[in-house]
Amino acid sequence: MSNPTRVIRVASLGTAPATECGGMAESVIKVVFSVDAEPRRFEIPVYIGRKEFDDGDVITVARSFFAALVGDLASQTTEWLRTEDEVKALRLPEK
């Protein structure tokens, strides 16, 4: 299947209330990754305990967590992948 342009970037960085991140007891930093895969776009938040890492390392740690997540998702969904021809065969006829 041809790969459209995909761009992954840090969209935002800030603090998040404990209620937003599964009730973590401590203050957390929320790093949001934006995934642009035309024509789709979605965001994935990564939560990091404020006391776990130095502020200067938060982006590096968040990227590592994000990469691990994406790797896990890829390994669990490889059987879902279809060739370009298989996807074309599933398309509805044009009207």
Backbone atoms as SQL, in Angstrom:
CREATE TABLE atoms (id INTEGER PRIMARY KEY, chain TEXT, resi INTEGER, resn TEXT, atom TEXT, x REAL, y REAL, z REAL);
INSERT INTO atoms VALUES
  (1, 'A', 1, 'MET', 'N', 0.856, -1.175, 0.000),
  (2, 'A', 1, 'MET', 'CA', 0.000, 0.000, 0.000),
  (3, 'A', 1, 'MET', 'C', 0.893, 1.226, 0.000),
  (4, 'A', 2, 'SER', 'N', 0.592, 2.190, -0.829),
  (5, 'A', 2, 'SER', 'CA', 1.414, 3.389, -0.874),
  (6, 'A', 2, 'SER', 'C', 1.262, 4.145, 0.431),
  (7, 'A', 3, 'ASN', 'N', 2.360, 4.701, 0.903),
  (8, 'A', 3, 'ASN', 'CA', 2.344, 5.409, 2.172),
  (9, 'A', 3, 'ASN', 'C', 2.127, 6.888, 1.953),
  (10, 'A', 4, 'PRO', 'N', 1.010, 7.409, 2.451),
  (11, 'A', 4, 'PRO', 'CA', 0.819, 8.853, 2.380),
  (12, 'A', 4, 'PRO', 'C', 1.810, 9.519, 3.322),
  (13, 'A', 5, 'THR', 'N', 1.988, 10.807, 3.173),
  (14, 'A', 5, 'THR', 'CA', 2.878, 11.533, 4.059),
  (15, 'A', 5, 'THR', 'C', 2.326, 11.469, 5.475),
  (16, 'A', 6, 'ARG', 'N', 3.181, 11.074, 6.392),
  (17, 'A', 6, 'ARG', 'CA', 2.787, 11.007, 7.803),
  (18, 'A', 6, 'ARG', 'C', 3.754, 11.860, 8.599),
  (19, 'A', 7, 'VAL', 'N', 3.202, 12.685, 9.457),
  (20, 'A', 7, 'VAL', 'CA', 4.017, 13.562, 10.285),
  (21, 'A', 7, 'VAL', 'C', 3.574, 13.388, 11.730),
  (22, 'A', 8, 'ILE', 'N', 4.540, 13.145, 12.598),
  (23, 'A', 8, 'ILE', 'CA', 4.262, 13.039, 14.033),
  (24, 'A', 8, 'ILE', 'C', 5.046, 14.155, 14.709),
  (25, 'A', 9, 'ARG', 'N', 4.347, 14.921, 15.545),
  (26, 'A', 9, 'ARG', 'CA', 5.019, 16.024, 16.235),
  (27, 'A', 9, 'ARG', 'C', 4.412, 16.217, 17.608),
  (28, 'A', 10, 'VAL', 'N', 5.138, 16.900, 18.455),
  (29, 'A', 10, 'VAL', 'CA', 4.602, 17.280, 19.762),
  (30, 'A', 10, 'VAL', 'C', 3.679, 18.466, 19.526),
  (31, 'A', 11, 'ALA', 'N', 2.417, 18.286, 19.850),
  (32, 'A', 11, 'ALA', 'CA', 1.420, 19.339, 19.621),
  (33, 'A', 11, 'ALA', 'C', 1.288, 20.265, 20.823),
  (34, 'A', 12, 'SER', 'N', 1.420, 19.696, 22.023),
  (35, 'A', 12, 'SER', 'CA', 1.300, 20.539, 23.209),
  (36, 'A', 12, 'SER', 'C', 1.972, 19.872, 24.402),
  (37, 'A', 13, 'LEU', 'N', 2.276, 20.707, 25.373),
  (38, 'A', 13, 'LEU', 'CA', 2.932, 20.272, 26.602),
  (39, 'A', 13, 'LEU', 'C', 2.343, 21.093, 27.725),
  (40, 'A', 14, 'GLY', 'N', 1.891, 20.424, 28.773),
  (41, 'A', 14, 'GLY', 'CA', 1.322, 21.156, 29.895),
  (42, 'A', 14, 'GLY', 'C', 1.039, 20.225, 31.047),
  (43, 'A', 15, 'THR', 'N', 0.371, 20.741, 32.048),
  (44, 'A', 15, 'THR', 'CA', 0.006, 19.912, 33.193),
  (45, 'A', 15, 'THR', 'C', -1.409, 19.388, 32.990),
  (46, 'A', 16, 'ALA', 'N', -1.700, 18.290, 33.659),
  (47, 'A', 16, 'ALA', 'CA', -3.028, 17.693, 33.558),
  (48, 'A', 16, 'ALA', 'C', -3.513, 17.334, 34.956),
  (49, 'A', 17, 'PRO', 'N', -4.811, 17.495, 35.203),
  (50, 'A', 17, 'PRO', 'CA', -5.348, 17.100, 36.512),
  (51, 'A', 17, 'PRO', 'C', -5.337, 15.578, 36.640),
  (52, 'A', 18, 'ALA', 'N', -5.252, 15.092, 37.853),
  (53, 'A', 18, 'ALA', 'CA', -5.220, 13.651, 38.105),
  (54, 'A', 18, 'ALA', 'C', -6.446, 12.952, 37.523),
  (55, 'A', 19, 'THR', 'N', -7.576, 13.625, 37.490),
  (56, 'A', 19, 'THR', 'CA', -8.796, 13.001, 36.966),
  (57, 'A', 19, 'THR', 'C', -8.697, 12.691, 35.480),
  (58, 'A', 20, 'GLU', 'N', -7.847, 13.402, 34.756),
  (59, 'A', 20, 'GLU', 'CA', -7.713, 13.206, 33.316),
  (60, 'A', 20, 'GLU', 'C', -6.824, 12.020, 32.971),
  (61, 'A', 21, 'CYS', 'N', -5.991, 11.602, 33.890),
  (62, 'A', 21, 'CYS', 'CA', -4.995, 10.578, 33.564),
  (63, 'A', 21, 'CYS', 'C', -5.108, 9.350, 34.453),
  (64, 'A', 22, 'GLY', 'N', -6.296, 8.872, 34.618),
  (65, 'A', 22, 'GLY', 'CA', -6.494, 7.630, 35.354),
  (66, 'A', 22, 'GLY', 'C', -6.355, 7.761, 36.858),
  (67, 'A', 23, 'GLY', 'N', -6.487, 8.966, 37.365),
  (68, 'A', 23, 'GLY', 'CA', -6.464, 9.161, 38.812),
  (69, 'A', 23, 'GLY', 'C', -5.100, 9.060, 39.451),
  (70, 'A', 24, 'MET', 'N', -4.039, 9.343, 38.694),
  (71, 'A', 24, 'MET', 'CA', -2.705, 9.352, 39.295),
  (72, 'A', 24, 'MET', 'C', -2.718, 10.341, 40.457),
  (73, 'A', 25, 'ALA', 'N', -2.115, 9.966, 41.557),
  (74, 'A', 25, 'ALA', 'CA', -2.174, 10.786, 42.762),
  (75, 'A', 25, 'ALA', 'C', -1.381, 12.082, 42.643),
  (76, 'A', 26, 'GLU', 'N', -0.332, 12.061, 41.841),
  (77, 'A', 26, 'GLU', 'CA', 0.533, 13.227, 41.762),
  (78, 'A', 26, 'GLU', 'C', 0.199, 14.098, 40.555),
  (79, 'A', 27, 'SER', 'N', 0.766, 15.255, 40.547),
  (80, 'A', 27, 'SER', 'CA', 0.645, 16.159, 39.406),
  (81, 'A', 27, 'SER', 'C', 1.367, 15.533, 38.218),
  (82, 'A', 28, 'VAL', 'N', 0.786, 15.657, 37.057),
  (83, 'A', 28, 'VAL', 'CA', 1.384, 15.031, 35.877),
  (84, 'A', 28, 'VAL', 'C', 1.579, 16.042, 34.755),
  (85, 'A', 29, 'ILE', 'N', 2.515, 15.714, 33.899),
  (86, 'A', 29, 'ILE', 'CA', 2.753, 16.491, 32.691),
  (87, 'A', 29, 'ILE', 'C', 2.094, 15.738, 31.551),
  (88, 'A', 30, 'LYS', 'N', 1.382, 16.465, 30.718),
  (89, 'A', 30, 'LYS', 'CA', 0.691, 15.881, 29.570),
  (90, 'A', 30, 'LYS', 'C', 1.398, 16.354, 28.304),
  (91, 'A', 31, 'VAL', 'N', 1.915, 15.389, 27.553),
  (92, 'A', 31, 'VAL', 'CA', 2.532, 15.679, 26.267),
  (93, 'A', 31, 'VAL', 'C', 1.600, 15.097, 25.211),
  (94, 'A', 32, 'VAL', 'N', 1.117, 15.933, 24.312),
  (95, 'A', 32, 'VAL', 'CA', 0.195, 15.477, 23.276),
  (96, 'A', 32, 'VAL', 'C', 0.935, 15.390, 21.947),
  (97, 'A', 33, 'PHE', 'N', 0.870, 14.207, 21.344),
  (98, 'A', 33, 'PHE', 'CA', 1.462, 14.000, 20.027),
  (99, 'A', 33, 'PHE', 'C', 0.364, 14.109, 18.983),
  (100, 'A', 34, 'SER', 'N', 0.638, 14.850, 17.937),
  (101, 'A', 34, 'SER', 'CA', -0.285, 14.990, 16.818),
  (102, 'A', 34, 'SER', 'C', 0.239, 14.120, 15.680),
  (103, 'A', 35, 'VAL', 'N', -0.642, 13.282, 15.149),
  (104, 'A', 35, 'VAL', 'CA', -0.285, 12.408, 14.033),
  (105, 'A', 35, 'VAL', 'C', -1.095, 12.868, 12.827),
  (106, 'A', 36, 'ASP', 'N', -0.382, 13.360, 11.821),
  (107, 'A', 36, 'ASP', 'CA', -1.027, 13.790, 10.578),
  (108, 'A', 36, 'ASP', 'C', -0.741, 12.735, 9.527),
  (109, 'A', 37, 'ALA', 'N', -1.782, 12.023, 9.127),
  (110, 'A', 37, 'ALA', 'CA', -1.680, 10.997, 8.089),
  (111, 'A', 37, 'ALA', 'C', -2.803, 11.291, 7.108),
  (112, 'A', 38, 'GLU', 'N', -2.531, 12.192, 6.191),
  (113, 'A', 38, 'GLU', 'CA', -3.568, 12.699, 5.294),
  (114, 'A', 38, 'GLU', 'C', -4.407, 11.577, 4.712),
  (115, 'A', 39, 'PRO', 'N', -5.692, 11.697, 4.722),
  (116, 'A', 39, 'PRO', 'CA', -6.488, 12.867, 5.114),
  (117, 'A', 39, 'PRO', 'C', -6.916, 12.826, 6.587),
  (118, 'A', 40, 'ARG', 'N', -6.294, 11.998, 7.385),
  (119, 'A', 40, 'ARG', 'CA', -6.683, 11.856, 8.781),
  (120, 'A', 40, 'ARG', 'C', -5.695, 12.567, 9.691),
  (121, 'A', 41, 'ARG', 'N', -6.214, 12.969, 10.864),
  (122, 'A', 41, 'ARG', 'CA', -5.372, 13.586, 11.883),
  (123, 'A', 41, 'ARG', 'C', -5.931, 13.180, 13.234),
  (124, 'A', 42, 'PHE', 'N', -5.041, 12.771, 14.132),
  (125, 'A', 42, 'PHE', 'CA', -5.493, 12.444, 15.475),
  (126, 'A', 42, 'PHE', 'C', -4.396, 12.780, 16.467),
  (127, 'A', 43, 'GLU', 'N', -4.779, 12.825, 17.744),
  (128, 'A', 43, 'GLU', 'CA', -3.842, 13.174, 18.803),
  (129, 'A', 43, 'GLU', 'C', -3.832, 12.085, 19.861),
  (130, 'A', 44, 'ILE', 'N', -2.645, 11.864, 20.428),
  (131, 'A', 44, 'ILE', 'CA', -2.478, 10.863, 21.473),
  (132, 'A', 44, 'ILE', 'C', -1.744, 11.519, 22.639),
  (133, 'A', 45, 'PRO', 'N', -2.367, 11.532, 23.817),
  (134, 'A', 45, 'PRO', 'CA', -1.693, 12.108, 24.976),
  (135, 'A', 45, 'PRO', 'C', -0.809, 11.070, 25.676),
  (136, 'A', 46, 'VAL', 'N', 0.296, 11.537, 26.226),
  (137, 'A', 46, 'VAL', 'CA', 1.177, 10.719, 27.056),
  (138, 'A', 46, 'VAL', 'C', 1.308, 11.459, 28.380),
  (139, 'A', 47, 'TYR', 'N', 1.074, 10.741, 29.476),
  (140, 'A', 47, 'TYR', 'CA', 1.131, 11.343, 30.805),
  (141, 'A', 47, 'TYR', 'C', 2.391, 10.881, 31.537),
  (142, 'A', 48, 'ILE', 'N', 3.079, 11.834, 32.145),
  (143, 'A', 48, 'ILE', 'CA', 4.314, 11.538, 32.854),
  (144, 'A', 48, 'ILE', 'C', 4.240, 12.180, 34.228),
  (145, 'A', 49, 'GLY', 'N', 4.537, 11.390, 35.252),
  (146, 'A', 49, 'GLY', 'CA', 4.548, 11.922, 36.616),
  (147, 'A', 49, 'GLY', 'C', 5.566, 13.036, 36.747),
  (148, 'A', 50, 'ARG', 'N', 5.127, 14.154, 37.276),
  (149, 'A', 50, 'ARG', 'CA', 5.995, 15.334, 37.389),
  (150, 'A', 50, 'ARG', 'C', 7.241, 15.040, 38.228),
  (151, 'A', 51, 'LYS', 'N', 7.107, 14.189, 39.214),
  (152, 'A', 51, 'LYS', 'CA', 8.230, 13.909, 40.106),
  (153, 'A', 51, 'LYS', 'C', 9.133, 12.803, 39.582),
  (154, 'A', 52, 'GLU', 'N', 8.774, 12.165, 38.478),
  (155, 'A', 52, 'GLU', 'CA', 9.553, 11.040, 37.960),
  (156, 'A', 52, 'GLU', 'C', 10.776, 11.467, 37.160),
  (157, 'A', 53, 'PHE', 'N', 10.686, 12.602, 36.448),
  (158, 'A', 53, 'PHE', 'CA', 11.750, 13.001, 35.540),
  (159, 'A', 53, 'PHE', 'C', 11.999, 14.497, 35.629),
  (160, 'A', 54, 'ASP', 'N', 13.210, 14.894, 35.305),
  (161, 'A', 54, 'ASP', 'CA', 13.577, 16.299, 35.232),
  (162, 'A', 54, 'ASP', 'C', 12.789, 16.950, 34.087),
  (163, 'A', 55, 'ASP', 'N', 12.392, 18.194, 34.262),
  (164, 'A', 55, 'ASP', 'CA', 11.620, 18.903, 33.230),
  (165, 'A', 55, 'ASP', 'C', 12.311, 18.884, 31.873),
  (166, 'A', 56, 'GLY', 'N', 13.638, 18.957, 31.865),
  (167, 'A', 56, 'GLY', 'CA', 14.378, 18.962, 30.609),
  (168, 'A', 56, 'GLY', 'C', 14.332, 17.637, 29.865),
  (169, 'A', 57, 'ASP', 'N', 13.949, 16.564, 30.558),
  (170, 'A', 57, 'ASP', 'CA', 13.911, 15.231, 29.947),
  (171, 'A', 57, 'ASP', 'C', 12.500, 14.770, 29.580),
  (172, 'A', 58, 'VAL', 'N', 11.504, 15.569, 29.880),
  (173, 'A', 58, 'VAL', 'CA', 10.115, 15.151, 29.684),
  (174, 'A', 58, 'VAL', 'C', 9.812, 14.792, 28.226),
  (175, 'A', 59, 'ILE', 'N', 10.234, 15.612, 27.278),
  (176, 'A', 59, 'ILE', 'CA', 9.944, 15.335, 25.868),
  (177, 'A', 59, 'ILE', 'C', 10.636, 14.046, 25.429),
  (178, 'A', 60, 'THR', 'N', 11.875, 13.852, 25.844),
  (179, 'A', 60, 'THR', 'CA', 12.610, 12.635, 25.488),
  (180, 'A', 60, 'THR', 'C', 11.902, 11.397, 26.037),
  (181, 'A', 61, 'VAL', 'N', 11.470, 11.471, 27.284),
  (182, 'A', 61, 'VAL', 'CA', 10.775, 10.341, 27.913),
  (183, 'A', 61, 'VAL', 'C', 9.424, 10.110, 27.244),
  (184, 'A', 62, 'ALA', 'N', 8.696, 11.180, 26.972),
  (185, 'A', 62, 'ALA', 'CA', 7.387, 11.053, 26.314),
  (186, 'A', 62, 'ALA', 'C', 7.537, 10.424, 24.931),
  (187, 'A', 63, 'ARG', 'N', 8.564, 10.834, 24.186),
  (188, 'A', 63, 'ARG', 'CA', 8.811, 10.232, 22.865),
  (189, 'A', 63, 'ARG', 'C', 9.100, 8.743, 22.997),
  (190, 'A', 64, 'SER', 'N', 9.857, 8.373, 24.013),
  (191, 'A', 64, 'SER', 'CA', 10.162, 6.958, 24.234),
  (192, 'A', 64, 'SER', 'C', 8.891, 6.173, 24.553),
  (193, 'A', 65, 'PHE', 'N', 8.048, 6.711, 25.444),
  (194, 'A', 65, 'PHE', 'CA', 6.783, 6.057, 25.770),
  (195, 'A', 65, 'PHE', 'C', 5.903, 5.937, 24.520),
  (196, 'A', 66, 'PHE', 'N', 5.856, 7.011, 23.729),
  (197, 'A', 66, 'PHE', 'CA', 5.051, 7.014, 22.506),
  (198, 'A', 66, 'PHE', 'C', 5.561, 5.959, 21.523),
  (199, 'A', 67, 'ALA', 'N', 6.882, 5.889, 21.338),
  (200, 'A', 67, 'ALA', 'CA', 7.467, 4.898, 20.429),
  (201, 'A', 67, 'ALA', 'C', 7.154, 3.474, 20.886),
  (202, 'A', 68, 'ALA', 'N', 7.223, 3.224, 22.189),
  (203, 'A', 68, 'ALA', 'CA', 6.887, 1.898, 22.717),
  (204, 'A', 68, 'ALA', 'C', 5.421, 1.568, 22.460),
  (205, 'A', 69, 'LEU', 'N', 4.547, 2.550, 22.667),
  (206, 'A', 69, 'LEU', 'CA', 3.119, 2.353, 22.416),
  (207, 'A', 69, 'LEU', 'C', 2.862, 2.018, 20.950),
  (208, 'A', 70, 'VAL', 'N', 3.449, 2.802, 20.051),
  (209, 'A', 70, 'VAL', 'CA', 3.257, 2.582, 18.622),
  (210, 'A', 70, 'VAL', 'C', 3.800, 1.208, 18.217),
  (211, 'A', 71, 'GLY', 'N', 4.939, 0.826, 18.768),
  (212, 'A', 71, 'GLY', 'CA', 5.501, -0.489, 18.480),
  (213, 'A', 71, 'GLY', 'C', 4.580, -1.610, 18.930),
  (214, 'A', 72, 'ASP', 'N', 4.017, -1.460, 20.127),
  (215, 'A', 72, 'ASP', 'CA', 3.062, -2.461, 20.628),
  (216, 'A', 72, 'ASP', 'C', 1.834, -2.543, 19.744),
  (217, 'A', 73, 'LEU', 'N', 1.305, -1.382, 19.354),
  (218, 'A', 73, 'LEU', 'CA', 0.126, -1.360, 18.479),
  (219, 'A', 73, 'LEU', 'C', 0.438, -2.017, 17.139),
  (220, 'A', 74, 'ALA', 'N', 1.589, -1.718, 16.576),
  (221, 'A', 74, 'ALA', 'CA', 1.975, -2.291, 15.283),
  (222, 'A', 74, 'ALA', 'C', 2.082, -3.808, 15.368),
  (223, 'A', 75, 'SER', 'N', 2.708, -4.305, 16.427),
  (224, 'A', 75, 'SER', 'CA', 2.881, -5.757, 16.536),
  (225, 'A', 75, 'SER', 'C', 1.560, -6.475, 16.771),
  (226, 'A', 76, 'GLN', 'N', 0.615, -5.805, 17.414),
  (227, 'A', 76, 'GLN', 'CA', -0.676, -6.426, 17.693),
  (228, 'A', 76, 'GLN', 'C', -1.660, -6.322, 16.532),
  (229, 'A', 77, 'THR', 'N', -1.332, -5.517, 15.518),
  (230, 'A', 77, 'THR', 'CA', -2.290, -5.299, 14.430),
  (231, 'A', 77, 'THR', 'C', -1.744, -5.650, 13.047),
  (232, 'A', 78, 'THR', 'N', -0.603, -6.306, 12.966),
  (233, 'A', 78, 'THR', 'CA', -0.027, -6.615, 11.651),
  (234, 'A', 78, 'THR', 'C', -0.965, -7.447, 10.796),
  (235, 'A', 79, 'GLU', 'N', -1.758, -8.303, 11.406),
  (236, 'A', 79, 'GLU', 'CA', -2.683, -9.122, 10.614),
  (237, 'A', 79, 'GLU', 'C', -3.825, -8.296, 10.015),
  (238, 'A', 80, 'TRP', 'N', -4.005, -7.095, 10.468),
  (239, 'A', 80, 'TRP', 'CA', -5.038, -6.220, 9.918),
  (240, 'A', 80, 'TRP', 'C', -4.601, -5.554, 8.622),
  (241, 'A', 81, 'LEU', 'N', -3.294, -5.482, 8.391),
  (242, 'A', 81, 'LEU', 'CA', -2.760, -4.769, 7.242),
  (243, 'A', 81, 'LEU', 'C', -3.191, -5.432, 5.935),
  (244, 'A', 82, 'ARG', 'N', -3.617, -4.624, 4.970),
  (245, 'A', 82, 'ARG', 'CA', -4.055, -5.111, 3.659),
  (246, 'A', 82, 'ARG', 'C', -3.213, -4.455, 2.573),
  (247, 'A', 83, 'THR', 'N', -3.043, -5.166, 1.478),
  (248, 'A', 83, 'THR', 'CA', -2.317, -4.601, 0.348),
  (249, 'A', 83, 'THR', 'C', -3.192, -3.548, -0.315),
  (250, 'A', 84, 'GLU', 'N', -2.567, -2.748, -1.161),
  (251, 'A', 84, 'GLU', 'CA', -3.317, -1.721, -1.882),
  (252, 'A', 84, 'GLU', 'C', -4.410, -2.364, -2.733),
  (253, 'A', 85, 'ASP', 'N', -4.109, -3.496, -3.370),
  (254, 'A', 85, 'ASP', 'CA', -5.107, -4.193, -4.193),
  (255, 'A', 85, 'ASP', 'C', -6.268, -4.707, -3.350),
  (256, 'A', 86, 'GLU', 'N', -5.974, -5.208, -2.157),
  (257, 'A', 86, 'GLU', 'CA', -7.043, -5.692, -1.278),
  (258, 'A', 86, 'GLU', 'C', -7.961, -4.548, -0.849),
  (259, 'A', 87, 'VAL', 'N', -7.375, -3.407, -0.563),
  (260, 'A', 87, 'VAL', 'CA', -8.184, -2.240, -0.174),
  (261, 'A', 87, 'VAL', 'C', -9.020, -1.773, -1.357),
  (262, 'A', 88, 'LYS', 'N', -8.435, -1.732, -2.539),
  (263, 'A', 88, 'LYS', 'CA', -9.196, -1.332, -3.734),
  (264, 'A', 88, 'LYS', 'C', -10.386, -2.250, -3.953),
  (265, 'A', 89, 'ALA', 'N', -10.208, -3.536, -3.728),
  (266, 'A', 89, 'ALA', 'CA', -11.290, -4.505, -3.912),
  (267, 'A', 89, 'ALA', 'C', -12.442, -4.272, -2.930),
  (268, 'A', 90, 'LEU', 'N', -12.161, -3.658, -1.816),
  (269, 'A', 90, 'LEU', 'CA', -13.185, -3.399, -0.796),
  (270, 'A', 90, 'LEU', 'C', -13.932, -2.086, -1.030),
  (271, 'A', 91, 'ARG', 'N', -13.427, -1.243, -1.885),
  (272, 'A', 91, 'ARG', 'CA', -14.069, 0.059, -2.131),
  (273, 'A', 91, 'ARG', 'C', -15.436, -0.124, -2.793),
  (274, 'A', 92, 'LEU', 'N', -16.347, 0.754, -2.408),
  (275, 'A', 92, 'LEU', 'CA', -17.657, 0.778, -3.032),
  (276, 'A', 92, 'LEU', 'C', -17.502, 1.308, -4.450),
  (277, 'A', 93, 'PRO', 'N', -18.331, 0.844, -5.360),
  (278, 'A', 93, 'PRO', 'CA', -18.256, 1.380, -6.727),
  (279, 'A', 93, 'PRO', 'C', -18.602, 2.872, -6.746),
  (280, 'A', 94, 'GLU', 'N', -17.921, 3.591, -7.613),
  (281, 'A', 94, 'GLU', 'CA', -18.212, 5.027, -7.742),
  (282, 'A', 94, 'GLU', 'C', -19.565, 5.198, -8.404),
  (283, 'A', 95, 'LYS', 'N', -20.268, 6.249, -7.973),
  (284, 'A', 95, 'LYS', 'CA', -21.603, 6.515, -8.525),
  (285, 'A', 95, 'LYS', 'C', -21.533, 7.556, -9.594);
